[in-house]
Amino acid sequence: MKEISTNLPQETWNSFVAAHPQAHILQTAPWGDLKAAFGWEVQRLALAGDAEAAGSLPGEGRWKARQAAL
């Protein structure tokens, strides 16, 4: 059964990305880790099941809270 997963192991994520013919280095987990080190929130969604990924959707965003003047 396939389910949407947000917590695939990085090895599984990277294996899927490496095997995909249209993959890009900016979709790899290490790239997301680097972005996270600079304040980005990284989300990785995958359609997964049966111990393998069937589809993926990497995403990242940067949100800043408004600072109130005191």
mmCIF file of the N, C-alpha and C atoms, coordinates in Angstrom:
data_MODEL
# 
_entry.id   MODEL 
# 
loop_
_atom_site.group_PDB 
_atom_site.id 
_atom_site.type_symbol 
_atom_site.label_atom_id 
_atom_site.label_alt_id 
_atom_site.label_comp_id 
_atom_site.label_asym_id 
_atom_site.label_entity_id 
_atom_site.label_seq_id 
_atom_site.pdbx_PDB_ins_code 
_atom_site.Cartn_x 
_atom_site.Cartn_y 
_atom_site.Cartn_z 
_atom_site.occupancy 
_atom_site.B_iso_or_equiv 
_atom_site.pdbx_formal_charge 
_atom_site.auth_seq_id 
_atom_site.auth_comp_id 
_atom_site.auth_asym_id 
_atom_site.auth_atom_id 
_atom_site.pdbx_PDB_model_num 
ATOM 1   N N  . MET A 1 1  ? 0.840  -1.179 0.000   1.00 0.00 ? 1  MET A N  1 
ATOM 2   C CA . MET A 1 1  ? 0.000  0.000  0.000   1.00 0.00 ? 1  MET A CA 1 
ATOM 3   C C  . MET A 1 1  ? 0.887  1.245  0.000   1.00 0.00 ? 1  MET A C  1 
ATOM 4   N N  . LYS A 1 2  ? 0.568  2.189  -0.838  1.00 0.00 ? 2  LYS A N  1 
ATOM 5   C CA . LYS A 1 2  ? 1.319  3.440  -0.921  1.00 0.00 ? 2  LYS A CA 1 
ATOM 6   C C  . LYS A 1 2  ? 0.693  4.483  0.003   1.00 0.00 ? 2  LYS A C  1 
ATOM 7   N N  . GLU A 1 3  ? 1.543  5.227  0.684   1.00 0.00 ? 3  GLU A N  1 
ATOM 8   C CA . GLU A 1 3  ? 1.099  6.282  1.582   1.00 0.00 ? 3  GLU A CA 1 
ATOM 9   C C  . GLU A 1 3  ? 1.998  7.493  1.402   1.00 0.00 ? 3  GLU A C  1 
ATOM 10  N N  . ILE A 1 4  ? 1.473  8.663  1.729   1.00 0.00 ? 4  ILE A N  1 
ATOM 11  C CA . ILE A 1 4  ? 2.306  9.860  1.713   1.00 0.00 ? 4  ILE A CA 1 
ATOM 12  C C  . ILE A 1 4  ? 3.124  9.865  2.989   1.00 0.00 ? 4  ILE A C  1 
ATOM 13  N N  . SER A 1 5  ? 4.421  10.019 2.828   1.00 0.00 ? 5  SER A N  1 
ATOM 14  C CA . SER A 1 5  ? 5.338  9.985  3.957   1.00 0.00 ? 5  SER A CA 1 
ATOM 15  C C  . SER A 1 5  ? 6.132  11.282 4.026   1.00 0.00 ? 5  SER A C  1 
ATOM 16  N N  . THR A 1 6  ? 6.380  11.736 5.239   1.00 0.00 ? 6  THR A N  1 
ATOM 17  C CA . THR A 1 6  ? 7.234  12.905 5.440   1.00 0.00 ? 6  THR A CA 1 
ATOM 18  C C  . THR A 1 6  ? 8.509  12.541 6.180   1.00 0.00 ? 6  THR A C  1 
ATOM 19  N N  . ASN A 1 7  ? 8.697  11.255 6.429   1.00 0.00 ? 7  ASN A N  1 
ATOM 20  C CA . ASN A 1 7  ? 9.857  10.862 7.229   1.00 0.00 ? 7  ASN A CA 1 
ATOM 21  C C  . ASN A 1 7  ? 10.617 9.680  6.635   1.00 0.00 ? 7  ASN A C  1 
ATOM 22  N N  . LEU A 1 8  ? 10.811 9.692  5.317   1.00 0.00 ? 8  LEU A N  1 
ATOM 23  C CA . LEU A 1 8  ? 11.640 8.653  4.712   1.00 0.00 ? 8  LEU A CA 1 
ATOM 24  C C  . LEU A 1 8  ? 13.073 8.815  5.198   1.00 0.00 ? 8  LEU A C  1 
ATOM 25  N N  . PRO A 1 9  ? 13.774 7.725  5.412   1.00 0.00 ? 9  PRO A N  1 
ATOM 26  C CA . PRO A 1 9  ? 15.197 7.850  5.744   1.00 0.00 ? 9  PRO A CA 1 
ATOM 27  C C  . PRO A 1 9  ? 15.931 8.568  4.604   1.00 0.00 ? 9  PRO A C  1 
ATOM 28  N N  . GLN A 1 10 ? 16.940 9.343  4.949   1.00 0.00 ? 10 GLN A N  1 
ATOM 29  C CA . GLN A 1 10 ? 17.670 10.085 3.927   1.00 0.00 ? 10 GLN A CA 1 
ATOM 30  C C  . GLN A 1 10 ? 18.254 9.165  2.863   1.00 0.00 ? 10 GLN A C  1 
ATOM 31  N N  . GLU A 1 11 ? 18.676 7.964  3.254   1.00 0.00 ? 11 GLU A N  1 
ATOM 32  C CA . GLU A 1 11 ? 19.247 7.027  2.283   1.00 0.00 ? 11 GLU A CA 1 
ATOM 33  C C  . GLU A 1 11 ? 18.204 6.633  1.235   1.00 0.00 ? 11 GLU A C  1 
ATOM 34  N N  . THR A 1 12 ? 16.970 6.401  1.677   1.00 0.00 ? 12 THR A N  1 
ATOM 35  C CA . THR A 1 12 ? 15.891 6.042  0.755   1.00 0.00 ? 12 THR A CA 1 
ATOM 36  C C  . THR A 1 12 ? 15.576 7.215  -0.159  1.00 0.00 ? 12 THR A C  1 
ATOM 37  N N  . TRP A 1 13 ? 15.497 8.414  0.416   1.00 0.00 ? 13 TRP A N  1 
ATOM 38  C CA . TRP A 1 13 ? 15.232 9.615  -0.375  1.00 0.00 ? 13 TRP A CA 1 
ATOM 39  C C  . TRP A 1 13 ? 16.309 9.804  -1.437  1.00 0.00 ? 13 TRP A C  1 
ATOM 40  N N  . ASN A 1 14 ? 17.568 9.738  -1.017  1.00 0.00 ? 14 ASN A N  1 
ATOM 41  C CA . ASN A 1 14 ? 18.671 9.959  -1.954  1.00 0.00 ? 14 ASN A CA 1 
ATOM 42  C C  . ASN A 1 14 ? 18.741 8.879  -3.024  1.00 0.00 ? 14 ASN A C  1 
ATOM 43  N N  . SER A 1 15 ? 18.423 7.642  -2.674  1.00 0.00 ? 15 SER A N  1 
ATOM 44  C CA . SER A 1 15 ? 18.415 6.558  -3.664  1.00 0.00 ? 15 SER A CA 1 
ATOM 45  C C  . SER A 1 15 ? 17.359 6.820  -4.727  1.00 0.00 ? 15 SER A C  1 
ATOM 46  N N  . PHE A 1 16 ? 16.191 7.268  -4.296  1.00 0.00 ? 16 PHE A N  1 
ATOM 47  C CA . PHE A 1 16 ? 15.131 7.578  -5.251  1.00 0.00 ? 16 PHE A CA 1 
ATOM 48  C C  . PHE A 1 16 ? 15.549 8.726  -6.167  1.00 0.00 ? 16 PHE A C  1 
ATOM 49  N N  . VAL A 1 17 ? 16.088 9.782  -5.586  1.00 0.00 ? 17 VAL A N  1 
ATOM 50  C CA . VAL A 1 17 ? 16.515 10.932 -6.383  1.00 0.00 ? 17 VAL A CA 1 
ATOM 51  C C  . VAL A 1 17 ? 17.607 10.521 -7.369  1.00 0.00 ? 17 VAL A C  1 
ATOM 52  N N  . ALA A 1 18 ? 18.582 9.750  -6.916  1.00 0.00 ? 18 ALA A N  1 
ATOM 53  C CA . ALA A 1 18 ? 19.695 9.335  -7.781  1.00 0.00 ? 18 ALA A CA 1 
ATOM 54  C C  . ALA A 1 18 ? 19.222 8.480  -8.949  1.00 0.00 ? 18 ALA A C  1 
ATOM 55  N N  . ALA A 1 19 ? 18.177 7.700  -8.745  1.00 0.00 ? 19 ALA A N  1 
ATOM 56  C CA . ALA A 1 19 ? 17.694 6.796  -9.790  1.00 0.00 ? 19 ALA A CA 1 
ATOM 57  C C  . ALA A 1 19 ? 16.739 7.471  -10.771 1.00 0.00 ? 19 ALA A C  1 
ATOM 58  N N  . HIS A 1 20 ? 16.247 8.653  -10.427 1.00 0.00 ? 20 HIS A N  1 
ATOM 59  C CA . HIS A 1 20 ? 15.259 9.307  -11.284 1.00 0.00 ? 20 HIS A CA 1 
ATOM 60  C C  . HIS A 1 20 ? 15.954 10.046 -12.425 1.00 0.00 ? 20 HIS A C  1 
ATOM 61  N N  . PRO A 1 21 ? 15.501 9.858  -13.664 1.00 0.00 ? 21 PRO A N  1 
ATOM 62  C CA . PRO A 1 21 ? 16.175 10.476 -14.809 1.00 0.00 ? 21 PRO A CA 1 
ATOM 63  C C  . PRO A 1 21 ? 16.090 12.006 -14.846 1.00 0.00 ? 21 PRO A C  1 
ATOM 64  N N  . GLN A 1 22 ? 15.123 12.588 -14.161 1.00 0.00 ? 22 GLN A N  1 
ATOM 65  C CA . GLN A 1 22 ? 14.988 14.048 -14.175 1.00 0.00 ? 22 GLN A CA 1 
ATOM 66  C C  . GLN A 1 22 ? 15.362 14.674 -12.834 1.00 0.00 ? 22 GLN A C  1 
ATOM 67  N N  . ALA A 1 23 ? 16.067 13.936 -12.016 1.00 0.00 ? 23 ALA A N  1 
ATOM 68  C CA . ALA A 1 23 ? 16.446 14.438 -10.695 1.00 0.00 ? 23 ALA A CA 1 
ATOM 69  C C  . ALA A 1 23 ? 17.498 15.539 -10.813 1.00 0.00 ? 23 ALA A C  1 
ATOM 70  N N  . HIS A 1 24 ? 17.604 16.311 -9.756  1.00 0.00 ? 24 HIS A N  1 
ATOM 71  C CA . HIS A 1 24 ? 18.569 17.409 -9.704  1.00 0.00 ? 24 HIS A CA 1 
ATOM 72  C C  . HIS A 1 24 ? 19.258 17.374 -8.344  1.00 0.00 ? 24 HIS A C  1 
ATOM 73  N N  . ILE A 1 25 ? 20.493 17.811 -8.294  1.00 0.00 ? 25 ILE A N  1 
ATOM 74  C CA . ILE A 1 25 ? 21.263 17.804 -7.044  1.00 0.00 ? 25 ILE A CA 1 
ATOM 75  C C  . ILE A 1 25 ? 20.560 18.606 -5.944  1.00 0.00 ? 25 ILE A C  1 
ATOM 76  N N  . LEU A 1 26 ? 19.773 19.610 -6.334  1.00 0.00 ? 26 LEU A N  1 
ATOM 77  C CA . LEU A 1 26 ? 19.085 20.429 -5.339  1.00 0.00 ? 26 LEU A CA 1 
ATOM 78  C C  . LEU A 1 26 ? 17.897 19.708 -4.709  1.00 0.00 ? 26 LEU A C  1 
ATOM 79  N N  . GLN A 1 27 ? 17.625 18.483 -5.130  1.00 0.00 ? 27 GLN A N  1 
ATOM 80  C CA . GLN A 1 27 ? 16.566 17.673 -4.529  1.00 0.00 ? 27 GLN A CA 1 
ATOM 81  C C  . GLN A 1 27 ? 17.117 16.671 -3.517  1.00 0.00 ? 27 GLN A C  1 
ATOM 82  N N  . THR A 1 28 ? 18.420 16.635 -3.320  1.00 0.00 ? 28 THR A N  1 
ATOM 83  C CA . THR A 1 28 ? 19.018 15.656 -2.416  1.00 0.00 ? 28 THR A CA 1 
ATOM 84  C C  . THR A 1 28 ? 18.888 16.088 -0.959  1.00 0.00 ? 28 THR A C  1 
ATOM 85  N N  . ALA A 1 29 ? 18.940 15.116 -0.063  1.00 0.00 ? 29 ALA A N  1 
ATOM 86  C CA . ALA A 1 29 ? 18.853 15.398 1.368   1.00 0.00 ? 29 ALA A CA 1 
ATOM 87  C C  . ALA A 1 29 ? 20.021 16.253 1.860   1.00 0.00 ? 29 ALA A C  1 
ATOM 88  N N  . PRO A 1 30 ? 21.265 16.011 1.411   1.00 0.00 ? 30 PRO A N  1 
ATOM 89  C CA . PRO A 1 30 ? 22.349 16.880 1.877   1.00 0.00 ? 30 PRO A CA 1 
ATOM 90  C C  . PRO A 1 30 ? 22.143 18.352 1.495   1.00 0.00 ? 30 PRO A C  1 
ATOM 91  N N  . TRP A 1 31 ? 21.552 18.606 0.338   1.00 0.00 ? 31 TRP A N  1 
ATOM 92  C CA . TRP A 1 31 ? 21.265 19.994 -0.034  1.00 0.00 ? 31 TRP A CA 1 
ATOM 93  C C  . TRP A 1 31 ? 20.246 20.583 0.940   1.00 0.00 ? 31 TRP A C  1 
ATOM 94  N N  . GLY A 1 32 ? 19.223 19.810 1.281   1.00 0.00 ? 32 GLY A N  1 
ATOM 95  C CA . GLY A 1 32 ? 18.241 20.276 2.253   1.00 0.00 ? 32 GLY A CA 1 
ATOM 96  C C  . GLY A 1 32 ? 18.868 20.531 3.614   1.00 0.00 ? 32 GLY A C  1 
ATOM 97  N N  . ASP A 1 33 ? 19.807 19.678 4.015   1.00 0.00 ? 33 ASP A N  1 
ATOM 98  C CA . ASP A 1 33 ? 20.508 19.875 5.290   1.00 0.00 ? 33 ASP A CA 1 
ATOM 99  C C  . ASP A 1 33 ? 21.301 21.182 5.277   1.00 0.00 ? 33 ASP A C  1 
ATOM 100 N N  . LEU A 1 34 ? 21.939 21.463 4.158   1.00 0.00 ? 34 LEU A N  1 
ATOM 101 C CA . LEU A 1 34 ? 22.696 22.710 4.033   1.00 0.00 ? 34 LEU A CA 1 
ATOM 102 C C  . LEU A 1 34 ? 21.760 23.913 4.130   1.00 0.00 ? 34 LEU A C  1 
ATOM 103 N N  . LYS A 1 35 ? 20.634 23.863 3.429   1.00 0.00 ? 35 LYS A N  1 
ATOM 104 C CA . LYS A 1 35 ? 19.669 24.960 3.489   1.00 0.00 ? 35 LYS A CA 1 
ATOM 105 C C  . LYS A 1 35 ? 19.137 25.137 4.915   1.00 0.00 ? 35 LYS A C  1 
ATOM 106 N N  . ALA A 1 36 ? 18.881 24.021 5.603   1.00 0.00 ? 36 ALA A N  1 
ATOM 107 C CA . ALA A 1 36 ? 18.372 24.085 6.977   1.00 0.00 ? 36 ALA A CA 1 
ATOM 108 C C  . ALA A 1 36 ? 19.375 24.770 7.906   1.00 0.00 ? 36 ALA A C  1 
ATOM 109 N N  . ALA A 1 37 ? 20.655 24.589 7.637   1.00 0.00 ? 37 ALA A N  1 
ATOM 110 C CA . ALA A 1 37 ? 21.685 25.225 8.457   1.00 0.00 ? 37 ALA A CA 1 
ATOM 111 C C  . ALA A 1 37 ? 21.660 26.748 8.325   1.00 0.00 ? 37 ALA A C  1 
ATOM 112 N N  . PHE A 1 38 ? 21.018 27.253 7.277   1.00 0.00 ? 38 PHE A N  1 
ATOM 113 C CA . PHE A 1 38 ? 20.923 28.688 7.051   1.00 0.00 ? 38 PHE A CA 1 
ATOM 114 C C  . PHE A 1 38 ? 19.511 29.216 7.277   1.00 0.00 ? 38 PHE A C  1 
ATOM 115 N N  . GLY A 1 39 ? 18.715 28.481 8.060   1.00 0.00 ? 39 GLY A N  1 
ATOM 116 C CA . GLY A 1 39 ? 17.412 28.976 8.478   1.00 0.00 ? 39 GLY A CA 1 
ATOM 117 C C  . GLY A 1 39 ? 16.224 28.563 7.638   1.00 0.00 ? 39 GLY A C  1 
ATOM 118 N N  . TRP A 1 40 ? 16.430 27.740 6.634   1.00 0.00 ? 40 TRP A N  1 
ATOM 119 C CA . TRP A 1 40 ? 15.320 27.279 5.806   1.00 0.00 ? 40 TRP A CA 1 
ATOM 120 C C  . TRP A 1 40 ? 14.669 26.073 6.463   1.00 0.00 ? 40 TRP A C  1 
ATOM 121 N N  . GLU A 1 41 ? 13.364 25.958 6.300   1.00 0.00 ? 41 GLU A N  1 
ATOM 122 C CA . GLU A 1 41 ? 12.646 24.769 6.769   1.00 0.00 ? 41 GLU A CA 1 
ATOM 123 C C  . GLU A 1 41 ? 12.443 23.854 5.566   1.00 0.00 ? 41 GLU A C  1 
ATOM 124 N N  . VAL A 1 42 ? 12.946 22.650 5.662   1.00 0.00 ? 42 VAL A N  1 
ATOM 125 C CA . VAL A 1 42 ? 12.906 21.702 4.551   1.00 0.00 ? 42 VAL A CA 1 
ATOM 126 C C  . VAL A 1 42 ? 11.818 20.670 4.801   1.00 0.00 ? 42 VAL A C  1 
ATOM 127 N N  . GLN A 1 43 ? 10.998 20.420 3.807   1.00 0.00 ? 43 GLN A N  1 
ATOM 128 C CA . GLN A 1 43 ? 9.965  19.389 3.864   1.00 0.00 ? 43 GLN A CA 1 
ATOM 129 C C  . GLN A 1 43 ? 10.172 18.445 2.694   1.00 0.00 ? 43 GLN A C  1 
ATOM 130 N N  . ARG A 1 44 ? 10.119 17.159 2.962   1.00 0.00 ? 44 ARG A N  1 
ATOM 131 C CA . ARG A 1 44 ? 10.234 16.167 1.899   1.00 0.00 ? 44 ARG A CA 1 
ATOM 132 C C  . ARG A 1 44 ? 9.002  15.274 1.956   1.00 0.00 ? 44 ARG A C  1 
ATOM 133 N N  . LEU A 1 45 ? 8.199  15.314 0.926   1.00 0.00 ? 45 LEU A N  1 
ATOM 134 C CA . LEU A 1 45 ? 7.020  14.459 0.837   1.00 0.00 ? 45 LEU A CA 1 
ATOM 135 C C  . LEU A 1 45 ? 7.289  13.374 -0.186  1.00 0.00 ? 45 LEU A C  1 
ATOM 136 N N  . ALA A 1 46 ? 6.897  12.169 0.127   1.00 0.00 ? 46 ALA A N  1 
ATOM 137 C CA . ALA A 1 46 ? 7.098  11.062 -0.812  1.00 0.00 ? 46 ALA A CA 1 
ATOM 138 C C  . ALA A 1 46 ? 5.882  10.158 -0.793  1.00 0.00 ? 46 ALA A C  1 
ATOM 139 N N  . LEU A 1 47 ? 5.547  9.650  -1.952  1.00 0.00 ? 47 LEU A N  1 
ATOM 140 C CA . LEU A 1 47 ? 4.554  8.594  -2.062  1.00 0.00 ? 47 LEU A CA 1 
ATOM 141 C C  . LEU A 1 47 ? 5.354  7.314  -1.909  1.00 0.00 ? 47 LEU A C  1 
ATOM 142 N N  . ALA A 1 48 ? 5.186  6.649  -0.788  1.00 0.00 ? 48 ALA A N  1 
ATOM 143 C CA . ALA A 1 48 ? 6.061  5.520  -0.472  1.00 0.00 ? 48 ALA A CA 1 
ATOM 144 C C  . ALA A 1 48 ? 5.264  4.327  0.022   1.00 0.00 ? 48 ALA A C  1 
ATOM 145 N N  . GLY A 1 49 ? 5.904  3.198  -0.039  1.00 0.00 ? 49 GLY A N  1 
ATOM 146 C CA . GLY A 1 49 ? 5.325  1.962  0.456   1.00 0.00 ? 49 GLY A CA 1 
ATOM 147 C C  . GLY A 1 49 ? 6.111  0.791  -0.069  1.00 0.00 ? 49 GLY A C  1 
ATOM 148 N N  . ASP A 1 50 ? 5.941  -0.342 0.535   1.00 0.00 ? 50 ASP A N  1 
ATOM 149 C CA . ASP A 1 50 ? 6.658  -1.537 0.116   1.00 0.00 ? 50 ASP A CA 1 
ATOM 150 C C  . ASP A 1 50 ? 8.163  -1.289 0.098   1.00 0.00 ? 50 ASP A C  1 
ATOM 151 N N  . ALA A 1 51 ? 8.670  -0.521 1.075   1.00 0.00 ? 51 ALA A N  1 
ATOM 152 C CA . ALA A 1 51 ? 10.099 -0.253 1.275   1.00 0.00 ? 51 ALA A CA 1 
ATOM 153 C C  . ALA A 1 51 ? 10.751 0.533  0.142   1.00 0.00 ? 51 ALA A C  1 
ATOM 154 N N  . GLU A 1 52 ? 9.975  1.256  -0.651  1.00 0.00 ? 52 GLU A N  1 
ATOM 155 C CA . GLU A 1 52 ? 10.578 2.087  -1.691  1.00 0.00 ? 52 GLU A CA 1 
ATOM 156 C C  . GLU A 1 52 ? 9.717  3.311  -1.952  1.00 0.00 ? 52 GLU A C  1 
ATOM 157 N N  . ALA A 1 53 ? 10.343 4.343  -2.468  1.00 0.00 ? 53 ALA A N  1 
ATOM 158 C CA . ALA A 1 53 ? 9.618  5.560  -2.823  1.00 0.00 ? 53 ALA A CA 1 
ATOM 159 C C  . ALA A 1 53 ? 9.093  5.436  -4.244  1.00 0.00 ? 53 ALA A C  1 
ATOM 160 N N  . ALA A 1 54 ? 7.897  5.950  -4.473  1.00 0.00 ? 54 ALA A N  1 
ATOM 161 C CA . ALA A 1 54 ? 7.301  5.906  -5.809  1.00 0.00 ? 54 ALA A CA 1 
ATOM 162 C C  . ALA A 1 54 ? 7.202  7.296  -6.426  1.00 0.00 ? 54 ALA A C  1 
ATOM 163 N N  . GLY A 1 55 ? 7.315  8.326  -5.622  1.00 0.00 ? 55 GLY A N  1 
ATOM 164 C CA . GLY A 1 55 ? 7.254  9.697  -6.103  1.00 0.00 ? 55 GLY A CA 1 
ATOM 165 C C  . GLY A 1 55 ? 7.714  10.619 -4.997  1.00 0.00 ? 55 GLY A C  1 
ATOM 166 N N  . SER A 1 56 ? 8.169  11.806 -5.343  1.00 0.00 ? 56 SER A N  1 
ATOM 167 C CA . SER A 1 56 ? 8.669  12.709 -4.310  1.00 0.00 ? 56 SER A CA 1 
ATOM 168 C C  . SER A 1 56 ? 8.326  14.151 -4.629  1.00 0.00 ? 56 SER A C  1 
ATOM 169 N N  . LEU A 1 57 ? 8.311  14.969 -3.584  1.00 0.00 ? 57 LEU A N  1 
ATOM 170 C CA . LEU A 1 57 ? 8.062  16.391 -3.717  1.00 0.00 ? 57 LEU A CA 1 
ATOM 171 C C  . LEU A 1 57 ? 8.904  17.110 -2.671  1.00 0.00 ? 57 LEU A C  1 
ATOM 172 N N  . PRO A 1 58 ? 10.100 17.553 -3.041  1.00 0.00 ? 58 PRO A N  1 
ATOM 173 C CA . PRO A 1 58 ? 10.892 18.316 -2.080  1.00 0.00 ? 58 PRO A CA 1 
ATOM 174 C C  . PRO A 1 58 ? 10.377 19.746 -2.026  1.00 0.00 ? 58 PRO A C  1 
ATOM 175 N N  . GLY A 1 59 ? 10.474 20.348 -0.877  1.00 0.00 ? 59 GLY A N  1 
ATOM 176 C CA . GLY A 1 59 ? 10.055 21.733 -0.739  1.00 0.00 ? 59 GLY A CA 1 
ATOM 177 C C  . GLY A 1 59 ? 10.847 22.408 0.354   1.00 0.00 ? 59 GLY A C  1 
ATOM 178 N N  . GLU A 1 60 ? 10.938 23.695 0.248   1.00 0.00 ? 60 GLU A N  1 
ATOM 179 C CA . GLU A 1 60 ? 11.627 24.447 1.281   1.00 0.00 ? 60 GLU A CA 1 
ATOM 180 C C  . GLU A 1 60 ? 11.015 25.828 1.353   1.00 0.00 ? 60 GLU A C  1 
ATOM 181 N N  . GLY A 1 61 ? 11.134 26.431 2.508   1.00 0.00 ? 61 GLY A N  1 
ATOM 182 C CA . GLY A 1 61 ? 10.588 27.765 2.674   1.00 0.00 ? 61 GLY A CA 1 
ATOM 183 C C  . GLY A 1 61 ? 11.306 28.480 3.792   1.00 0.00 ? 61 GLY A C  1 
ATOM 184 N N  . ARG A 1 62 ? 11.175 29.760 3.773   1.00 0.00 ? 62 ARG A N  1 
ATOM 185 C CA . ARG A 1 62 ? 11.799 30.554 4.819   1.00 0.00 ? 62 ARG A CA 1 
ATOM 186 C C  . ARG A 1 62 ? 10.762 31.539 5.318   1.00 0.00 ? 62 ARG A C  1 
ATOM 187 N N  . TRP A 1 63 ? 10.454 31.415 6.579   1.00 0.00 ? 63 TRP A N  1 
ATOM 188 C CA . TRP A 1 63 ? 9.442  32.269 7.170   1.00 0.00 ? 63 TRP A CA 1 
ATOM 189 C C  . TRP A 1 63 ? 10.084 33.081 8.277   1.00 0.00 ? 63 TRP A C  1 
ATOM 190 N N  . LYS A 1 64 ? 9.789  34.353 8.278   1.00 0.00 ? 64 LYS A N  1 
ATOM 191 C CA . LYS A 1 64 ? 10.298 35.216 9.338   1.00 0.00 ? 64 LYS A CA 1 
ATOM 192 C C  . LYS A 1 64 ? 9.108  35.807 10.075  1.00 0.00 ? 64 LYS A C  1 
ATOM 193 N N  . ALA A 1 65 ? 9.192  35.789 11.373  1.00 0.00 ? 65 ALA A N  1 
ATOM 194 C CA . ALA A 1 65 ? 8.138  36.391 12.179  1.00 0.00 ? 65 ALA A CA 1 
ATOM 195 C C  . ALA A 1 65 ? 8.294  37.912 12.132  1.00 0.00 ? 65 ALA A C  1 
ATOM 196 N N  . ARG A 1 66 ? 7.186  38.583 12.150  1.00 0.00 ? 66 ARG A N  1 
ATOM 197 C CA . ARG A 1 66 ? 7.250  40.045 12.196  1.00 0.00 ? 66 ARG A CA 1 
ATOM 198 C C  . ARG A 1 66 ? 7.776  40.474 13.554  1.00 0.00 ? 66 ARG A C  1 
ATOM 199 N N  . GLN A 1 67 ? 8.616  41.457 13.535  1.00 0.00 ? 67 GLN A N  1 
ATOM 200 C CA . GLN A 1 67 ? 9.158  41.977 14.782  1.00 0.00 ? 67 GLN A CA 1 
ATOM 201 C C  . GLN A 1 67 ? 8.429  43.271 15.117  1.00 0.00 ? 67 GLN A C  1 
ATOM 202 N N  . ALA A 1 68 ? 7.859  43.297 16.288  1.00 0.00 ? 68 ALA A N  1 
ATOM 203 C CA . ALA A 1 68 ? 7.132  44.490 16.720  1.00 0.00 ? 68 ALA A CA 1 
ATOM 204 C C  . ALA A 1 68 ? 8.117  45.521 17.267  1.00 0.00 ? 68 ALA A C  1 
ATOM 205 N N  . ALA A 1 69 ? 7.900  46.764 16.931  1.00 0.00 ? 69 ALA A N  1 
ATOM 206 C CA . ALA A 1 69 ? 8.735  47.841 17.468  1.00 0.00 ? 69 ALA A CA 1 
ATOM 207 C C  . ALA A 1 69 ? 8.335  48.087 18.915  1.00 0.00 ? 69 ALA A C  1 
ATOM 208 N N  . LEU A 1 70 ? 9.324  48.171 19.766  1.00 0.00 ? 70 LEU A N  1 
ATOM 209 C CA . LEU A 1 70 ? 9.048  48.429 21.186  1.00 0.00 ? 70 LEU A CA 1 
ATOM 210 C C  . LEU A 1 70 ? 9.294  49.869 21.524  1.00 0.00 ? 70 LEU A C  1 
# 
